[in-house]
């Protein structure tokens, strides 16, 4: 079993944080010591002169980690790509801090879940993409996608970008699928994407009304994740 996973997505807002937190909740319930990490976060809020990433806090609470500073080593206020936020906030993106945090998490935990920012081609620095970070960490990836119209193109573009870089893709997870009144696209997209890529569809998460990342509410995420996601397929 690999000692970690990198959660990427077809876009921002597709549910990477929810998938990462759900996996952390399930693995923790199995007795594993799970480390979580959001290496770079933008769109952070200011609290007591510190920048706070709601995504990172959500992951930290899900895993009940002991090393809060390692969860989110680089944070920016503006909700833009890190390379742009760095320029406008006149703050260097410290790749060394990211590397050190990741190594420390690997020392302390059985399994490390890393949530990327946006998709794999988002620039963290000039000439340094999320894809470069994935390569450095040498982790397999999960691709999170929405299930609605456009998912086929977005997912295939992400898959192609990952495969040409030699990344190991564990599979695709679809998020926020309606349980009723679904469209034809929502009904057929997972099957079509599986047929076109040959990748496993690890499962589909429905919209969970009680879940709220900003307010750190998990609702019944753990039980739904266990029921609907092929966790063994992720771990093997």
C-alpha positions as CSV (number, residue, x, y, z in Angstrom):
1,X,0.0,0.0,0.0
2,X,1.4,3.4,-0.9
3,X,1.8,5.7,2.1
4,X,-0.3,8.5,0.8
5,X,-2.5,9.9,-2.0
6,X,-2.7,13.3,-3.8
7,X,-6.3,14.5,-4.3
8,X,-6.5,16.7,-7.5
9,X,-9.5,17.8,-9.5
10,X,-10.8,18.9,-12.8
11,X,-11.3,22.4,-11.5
12,X,-11.6,24.4,-8.4
13,X,-14.8,23.8,-6.3
14,X,-15.4,20.3,-7.5
15,X,-15.1,18.8,-4.0
16,X,-11.4,17.9,-3.4
17,X,-11.7,19.0,0.3
18,X,-14.8,16.8,0.9
19,X,-13.1,13.8,-0.7
20,X,-9.9,14.3,1.3
21,X,-11.8,14.7,4.5
22,X,-14.1,11.7,3.8
23,X,-11.1,9.5,3.2
24,X,-9.4,10.8,6.4
25,X,-12.5,10.1,8.5
26,X,-12.8,6.5,7.1
27,X,-9.1,5.6,7.5
28,X,-9.0,7.1,11.0
29,X,-12.0,5.0,12.0
30,X,-10.0,1.9,10.9
31,X,-7.2,2.8,13.3
32,X,-4.8,4.4,10.9
33,X,-2.8,7.5,11.9
34,X,-3.7,9.8,9.0
35,X,-1.9,13.0,8.2
36,X,-3.5,15.7,6.0
37,X,-2.1,18.5,4.0
38,X,-3.2,21.5,1.9
39,X,0.3,22.6,0.8
40,X,-0.8,25.9,-0.8
41,X,-4.1,27.6,0.0
42,X,-5.5,30.8,-1.5
43,X,-8.6,32.8,-0.6
44,X,-7.7,32.5,3.1
45,X,-9.4,34.6,5.8
46,X,-7.6,36.9,8.3
47,X,-8.0,35.8,11.9
48,X,-5.9,37.4,14.7
49,X,-3.3,38.6,12.2
50,X,-3.0,35.1,10.7
51,X,-4.3,33.7,7.4
52,X,-6.6,30.7,7.9
53,X,-7.6,28.3,5.2
54,X,-11.1,26.8,5.9
55,X,-10.1,23.8,3.7
56,X,-7.0,23.1,5.7
57,X,-9.0,23.5,9.0
58,X,-11.6,21.0,7.7
59,X,-9.0,18.5,6.9
60,X,-7.2,19.0,10.2
61,X,-10.4,18.4,12.1
62,X,-11.3,15.4,10.1
63,X,-8.0,13.7,10.8
64,X,-7.6,15.1,14.3
65,X,-4.0,15.8,13.6
66,X,-1.5,17.0,16.2
67,X,0.7,19.2,14.0
68,X,-1.4,22.1,12.8
69,X,1.4,24.1,11.1
70,X,2.2,21.2,8.8
71,X,-1.3,21.1,7.4
72,X,-1.1,24.4,5.6
73,X,2.4,25.7,5.2
74,X,1.8,28.3,2.5
75,X,-1.3,30.6,2.6
76,X,-2.5,33.6,0.6
77,X,-5.4,35.9,1.0
78,X,-6.5,36.5,-2.6
79,X,-8.6,33.7,-4.3
80,X,-6.4,33.4,-7.3
81,X,-3.6,31.0,-8.5
82,X,-0.7,31.0,-6.0
83,X,1.7,32.4,-8.5
84,X,-0.5,35.5,-8.9
85,X,-1.3,35.8,-5.2
86,X,2.4,35.7,-4.5
87,X,3.1,38.7,-6.7
88,X,0.2,40.9,-5.5
89,X,0.7,40.1,-1.8
90,X,4.5,40.4,-2.2
91,X,5.0,37.1,-0.4
92,X,7.3,34.4,-1.7
93,X,5.9,30.9,-2.1
94,X,8.1,28.9,0.1
95,X,8.5,25.5,-1.6
96,X,11.0,24.5,1.1
97,X,8.4,24.9,3.8
98,X,6.1,22.6,1.8
99,X,8.7,20.0,1.3
100,X,9.7,20.0,5.0
101,X,6.1,19.8,6.1
102,X,5.4,16.8,3.9
103,X,8.5,15.0,5.1
104,X,7.5,15.6,8.7
105,X,4.0,14.3,8.1
106,X,5.4,11.2,6.6
107,X,7.5,10.6,9.7
108,X,4.5,10.9,12.1
109,X,1.7,9.3,10.2
110,X,0.9,6.0,8.5
111,X,-0.8,7.6,5.5
112,X,-0.7,11.2,4.2
113,X,-3.6,12.7,2.2
114,X,-2.5,15.8,0.2
115,X,-5.2,18.1,-1.3
116,X,-4.0,20.1,-4.3
117,X,-5.1,23.5,-5.3
118,X,-7.4,23.7,-8.3
119,X,-6.2,21.3,-11.0
120,X,-2.8,19.8,-11.8
121,X,-1.8,22.6,-14.2
122,X,-2.4,25.4,-11.7
123,X,0.9,27.5,-11.3
124,X,2.2,27.5,-7.8
125,X,5.2,29.6,-8.9
126,X,6.5,30.7,-12.2
127,X,7.5,27.5,-14.1
128,X,6.3,25.3,-11.1
129,X,2.9,23.8,-11.4
130,X,0.8,21.5,-9.1
131,X,2.1,18.8,-11.4
132,X,5.6,19.5,-10.3
133,X,4.6,19.1,-6.7
134,X,2.9,15.8,-7.4
135,X,6.1,14.5,-9.1
136,X,8.2,15.6,-6.1
137,X,5.9,13.9,-3.6
138,X,5.8,10.8,-5.8
139,X,2.2,10.0,-4.7
140,X,-0.5,8.3,-6.8
141,X,-3.5,10.6,-7.5
142,X,-7.2,10.6,-7.4
143,X,-9.1,12.9,-9.8
144,X,-12.3,14.5,-8.4
145,X,-14.8,15.8,-10.9
146,X,-18.3,17.2,-11.0
147,X,-20.8,14.8,-12.7
148,X,-22.8,17.3,-14.7
149,X,-22.6,18.5,-18.3
150,X,-18.9,19.2,-19.2
151,X,-17.5,16.5,-16.9
152,X,-16.3,14.3,-19.8
153,X,-14.1,17.0,-21.4
154,X,-12.8,18.3,-18.1
155,X,-11.9,14.9,-16.8
156,X,-10.3,13.6,-20.0
157,X,-8.1,16.8,-20.2
158,X,-7.0,16.1,-16.6
159,X,-6.4,12.4,-17.3
160,X,-4.3,13.2,-20.3
161,X,-2.2,15.8,-18.4
162,X,-1.6,13.3,-15.7
163,X,-0.7,10.4,-18.0
164,X,1.8,12.2,-20.1
165,X,3.6,13.1,-16.9
166,X,3.7,9.4,-15.8
167,X,1.4,9.8,-12.8
168,X,-0.3,6.8,-11.3
169,X,-4.1,7.5,-11.3
170,X,-6.0,5.4,-8.8
171,X,-9.3,6.5,-10.3
172,X,-12.0,9.1,-10.5
173,X,-14.5,10.2,-7.9
174,X,-17.5,12.2,-8.8
175,X,-19.0,14.6,-6.4
176,X,-22.3,16.3,-5.6
177,X,-24.4,14.0,-7.7
178,X,-28.2,14.4,-7.3
179,X,-30.1,11.5,-5.9
180,X,-33.2,12.4,-7.8
181,X,-34.1,14.5,-10.8
182,X,-30.7,13.8,-12.4
183,X,-30.0,14.8,-16.0
184,X,-29.0,12.4,-18.8
185,X,-25.5,13.8,-18.6
186,X,-25.3,13.1,-14.8
187,X,-26.6,9.6,-15.4
188,X,-24.2,8.7,-18.1
189,X,-21.0,10.7,-17.6
190,X,-19.3,8.3,-15.1
191,X,-19.8,5.3,-17.4
192,X,-18.6,7.2,-20.5
193,X,-15.5,8.5,-18.7
194,X,-14.7,5.0,-17.6
195,X,-15.1,3.7,-21.1
196,X,-12.9,6.4,-22.6
197,X,-10.1,6.3,-20.1
198,X,-10.2,2.8,-18.7
199,X,-9.8,4.2,-15.2
200,X,-11.8,2.9,-12.3
201,X,-14.7,5.0,-11.2
202,X,-14.1,4.9,-7.4
203,X,-17.5,6.1,-6.6
204,X,-19.9,9.0,-6.6
205,X,-20.8,11.2,-3.6
206,X,-24.2,12.8,-3.4
207,X,-24.8,16.4,-2.3
208,X,-24.8,16.2,1.6
209,X,-27.0,19.1,2.9
210,X,-25.6,18.9,6.5
211,X,-22.0,19.2,5.2
212,X,-20.4,22.6,5.4
213,X,-16.6,23.1,4.9
214,X,-16.6,26.8,6.0
215,X,-18.4,25.9,9.3
216,X,-16.5,22.7,9.7
217,X,-19.5,20.4,9.7
218,X,-19.2,16.9,8.4
219,X,-22.7,15.7,8.6
220,X,-22.8,12.0,7.7
221,X,-19.8,12.2,5.3
222,X,-18.0,9.3,6.9
223,X,-20.9,6.8,6.5
224,X,-21.7,8.0,3.0
225,X,-18.1,7.8,2.0
226,X,-17.8,4.2,3.3
227,X,-21.0,3.3,1.5
228,X,-20.3,4.9,-1.9
229,X,-16.5,5.1,-2.4
230,X,-14.2,2.1,-3.1
231,X,-11.7,2.8,-0.3
232,X,-9.9,-0.5,-1.0
233,X,-9.3,0.6,-4.5
234,X,-7.6,3.8,-3.2
235,X,-5.4,1.9,-0.8
236,X,-4.3,-1.0,-2.9
